[in-house]
Amino acid sequence: MEVEIERDAFSKGLQMVQNIVEPRQTLPILANVLLETEGDSVRVSATDLAVGARVEVPAKVAARGAITLSARKLGEIVKELPSGVLSLKVQENAWVLLRCGGVSYKLVGLAAEDFPAVVPTSPPGWVSLDGKVLKEMLAQTAFAISHDESRYALNGVLFIIQAGRVRLVATDGHRLAVSSRSLAEGAPGSGIVPRKAVQEIVRVLGVGEEVQLALVENQFILRMPNFLLLARLIEGQFPNYEQVVPKGHPCRLVLSRTALAAALRRVSVLSEERTKPVKLVLAAGALKLAAHNPELGEAEETLSVDYTGEEMTIGFNSRYLLDALGALDAEQVVVELKDAMSPGIFRSWEGEEYFCVIMPMRI
């Protein structure tokens, strides 16, 4: 294998895949990236056996072949090289000579034959979606992914593709975030995409580009121009999230998202650190937020709001409220409540495409 490749393009390609490589691996080759020629490009692949990614970088190919190199060291080297063309040549015994300008490196590689394949298990049926829309939907749900490893089925985002819509759902048992959009016809399917894959998708997605999604057997696949990501779906039963959403909520609060978020941040300074509880006292035209910490003191703030319903006092984890508000773009937010012991629904005034259900706290 012998190729010439632009340093900047190569560095960008490495950055798109190298986060998938785990620092500690049971198999030494999984600490490497696979470099292989394909037409007039070099494919760069990385995998941890659960999540894999592949990117194609334009190159001048003098001799075809493949090799694997340490993802961490190769990334460090290429990052420090000057802009320009670098050459990469595989020598005997899997040694690799890398040159750029006046600097050269000889790196120890491993044979490509043992590197796990980063390809779909079967031909997928693609669904097209705007990359910006997918990034927004993930931002509206990923914060609610559970970090409790004992509840494995909650450690990802549920993707549901059906009847001209795509819906993303995440929950940690204390809150539930749902985001949905319409789309052109595509192959239906559903599956739980693991947290790591979700993080990588958010990291590589740009704006204005179309992406293609597929759910095939036990795999989630995302494809963009010159980029492919695969993830093994989480096995397990995702909760029936529709049963969690309250059906009757006679109390309705409308107010400024910015004002509510700012008041929550101010008042929660004096809330208990672990669960950050804040009490909401609702009455006609007013919302009072209060926090109390026996060791530090107490804080309260009153906002003018549009509220219909009975007077009510309810407690929430302020971090959960701020996460839900941060996922909203519209300035006006609607809070729907039933009583002090039932979950609250937080949504945008402008539409039904996103909402977050949050369980109350005893305060």
N, C-alpha and C positions, 0 to 999 in steps of 0.2 A: 504494500500500500504506500503510495506517495501522492501527496496532494499539496496544493497551494490555496490558501484561504485568507480572506480579509480578517484581520485581528478583531475589529469592532463587531462584525457579524458573528464571528465565532464566539466571542465573549458573551454576546446577547443570547446566543443559542444555548450556551452552557448554563447561563443564569436561569433559563426557562425550565431546565430539567434537574439541576444539581441539588435543589432543596429536597427532592424526593429521596435522595440517598441518605440513609440513616448513619449517624456517626459510628454506631457499634453494630456490626453485622456478624451473624453466625457463619455466613459464607463469604470468604474474602472477595470474591468477584462482585458481590453486590455493593461494595464500597467504590466500585469503578463505574465509569460511563463507557458505553459501547460507541466506538467510532467506526462507521462503515460507509463505503462509497455506494452511491446510488445515482446513476446517470451523471449529471453535471453538478452533483452536490455531495455533501457529507451528512449522513444521518447521525445524530447524537441521541443516544437513548439512555435512560436511567430507570431503575425499578427497585422496589423493596419487596416484590412478590405480591403485594396487595394493591399498590398504586404504581403505574408506570407511565412514562411520557417519552415522546420522540419528536425531535425537531429536525428539519432539513435546512442546511446552510449552503448557499451556493459556493462552489469550489472549482478549481482547475485540477482535474484528475489526471495524473501522469501514469499511475499504476493502481489498479483496483485491489481492494482487500478490506480487512477489518482487524481491529485491535481494541482492547479495553485498557483504560488508564485510570489512575486514582482521580476520582471526581474532585476531591478537595484540593489536591496539589495542582492538578491541571487548571482548575479555576483560579487558584492563586497566581500561577505563572502567567496565564493569559491576561489576567487583570492588570499585571504590572508591565506587560510588554508595550512598546510604543505603537501608535497606529501605523498601519501598513500591512503588507502581505507577510504571512508566516508560512513556512513550509514544514510539513510533517511527513517523516519517512520511517516506515517500519523496517528494522534491521534484523539480524539473526537473533534467535533466542528471545523473541518478543521485546527486544529493546526498541525504543522509539527515539529518533533524533528530531528535535524541534528547533527551528531557527527563525529568528526575526531580527532584521537589522544586524547589529554586531553581536547579538547574544545568542547562545545556543544551549540547549539542555539535552541530556540523554536520560530518558525515563524508562523505568522497568514496567512493562505491561504484562497482561495476562491474555492468553489466547481467547479469541472471540467465541469459539465453539461452545464454551460452557456458560455463556451469558444467556439468561432467560429471554425468550422472545417477547417483544412488546407489540403484539398484533391481536386483533379481535379473534375470539374463538369461532365465530361464524359471521357470514355477511349480515350487516345490520340494516334495518330500515330507518333511514334518517329523518329527523324532525329539525326544521330550520328555525332559528331564533336569532334576533338581534343581540349581539354581544353585550351591549349596554344594558338591555332589558334583563338578560340573565344575571349580570353583575348586580343590578338593583335588587332582583328577587333574592339572590343569595345574601345580600346585605340586610334584607328585611327578615331573614330567617336564621342565618348561621349563628347569631348571638345566643339563640335559645337551645343550641345543641348541648346535650348533657355531657359532663366530664366524669360522670360516675361509671367506671369501667365495669361494674357489676350489672349495670343496665345497658348491655351492649347494643341492643336494638335502638337505643336513643342516642348513640354516639355518631349520628350522621343526620343528613337531610333526606326526607322522603320525597322522591320525585314521582309524580303521577302524570302520565300523558294519556289523555282520553278525550274524545268528543270535541276536538278542536280547541282544547285548553291544556295548558301545562300548569300544574300546581306544585308548590314546594311547601313542605311542612317540617317544623322542628319543634321539639319539646324536651324539657328536662324534668318534667313532672310538676314544676312550680309555675311554668308559663308555657304558652303555646303560640307560635308565630306561623301564620299562613299567608302565602303570597301566590296569586294566580294571574295568568295572562292568557289572552286568546292567541291562537296560532293557526297556521295553515294545516291542512290535513297531514297526518303522519301516523306512523305505526304506534299503536297504544302499548303501554307498559307501565310498570311501577317498580321501584326498588329503593333501598336505603343506601345513599352514597356516603362513604365514610368521611369524617371530619377532615382528615389530611387531604383527600382529593378536593373537597370543597375549598379549603384554603389555597390549594394550588390553582384551582380554576379562577378564583378571585384575583390571585396574583398575576396571572398571565393575560387575563382578559383586558382588551383595550376598549375603545369606543368606536362605534360606527362600522364594525366588522360583523359579518354574519357568521354564526357558529352553527354546527350541526350536532345534535344529540341522538343517542340511541341507547336503548336498554335491551341487551341481548343475553339470554340465559342468565348467568350470574355476573354479568359485566355491565358497567356504565362506560360509555364511550363519548368523548367530546372531540370534535374535529374542527380545526381552523386551517387556513392556508398554511401549509408547511409545518403544521403542528398536530399531534395526536396525543390524547391522554386517555388512559384506561384505568379503571378501578374495579376491584372485586367488591360486589355488593355485600352489605352486611346481612348475614343470615339471622333471621329472627322475626318476630311479629311486632310490627309497629302498632301502637295503641290506636283504637278507633277514635281518632281526634274529633270527629263530628259530634260524638256524644259529649265531649268536654265543653263545647261551645254553648253557652246559656241561650235558651230560646226566648225567654221572657225577661225583659229588662225595662221596667216602667220608669226608671230614673235616668235622666239624660243630661249630661254636662257638656257644654261647648265653650271652648276658650282657646287662647293663643298658645300654640305649642312652645314658642320661644319663651313666653312669660312663665309657663308652667315648668319648663325645664330649668330656667334660671332660679325660680323659687325653690324647686326641689334641691338643687345644688347648694343653695344658701342654707336652707333649714337642715339638711342632712349632715351638715358639718358637726352638729351636736347629737347626732343619732348614734346608737350603739354600733360599734365598728363591724361586727361579724355579719349581721343581717340587715343593717342600715334601715330600720323601720321608720316610717313617717306616717303620721295620722292625718287623714283628710276629713274635715268637718264640712259637710255640704248643707247649705240653706239657700233660700231664694236670693239670687243675685250675688252670692258670695261663696268663696271656697277658702277655708282656713287650713293651712298646712302647719303641723306641729311635730316637733321631735323633742325627746327627753332622754337625758343620760344622767343618772344619779351622781356620777363622779365628775361630770363636766358642766352640766347646766341644762338649759332648755332654750328652744327657739321656736318662733312662730311667724307666719306671714299670711296676710289675707289678700286675695285676688278678687277683682270684680269679674263675674262670669255669668253666662246664660245657663241657668239650671232649672229643670222642671222635675218635680218629684218631691217625695217626703224628705224632711230633714234626716240626715244620716251621718254616722261616723264610721269610717272604715280605715283599716291600716294596710299598707303595702310596703314591700321592699323597694326602697327608692332607686336602687341600682336597676331593678327590673323595669321600673317606670321609665328611667332615663334611656335604657336600651331600646324600649319600644318607641319612645318619642324620637330617638335618633334615627330610626328607620323610616320615619315619615318625612315627606318633602313638603307637603302642604302646611301653611301657617296655622290653619284652624284644625283643631283636633276634637274628636267626639269621644266621650267616655260614657259607656252604657253600663248601668248598674241595676242589680235587683235588690239586694239587701247587704248588710254588713258581713254576712258569712258566705256570700256567693262570689264567684269570680267576676272581675270587671273586664269589659271589652274596650280596647283602645284602637281607634281607626281614624282615617283621614275624613275630613268633612266632604272632600271632593269625590270619593269613589269607594268601591267595595273590593278593590283588588288586593288590599292588604289589611289584616287586622291581627292584633295580639291579645290573647286571653291571659290574664294574670290572676293567680290565686291570692286571696287576701291573707293578712296576718292578724293574729290576736295581739292587741296592744293594750 
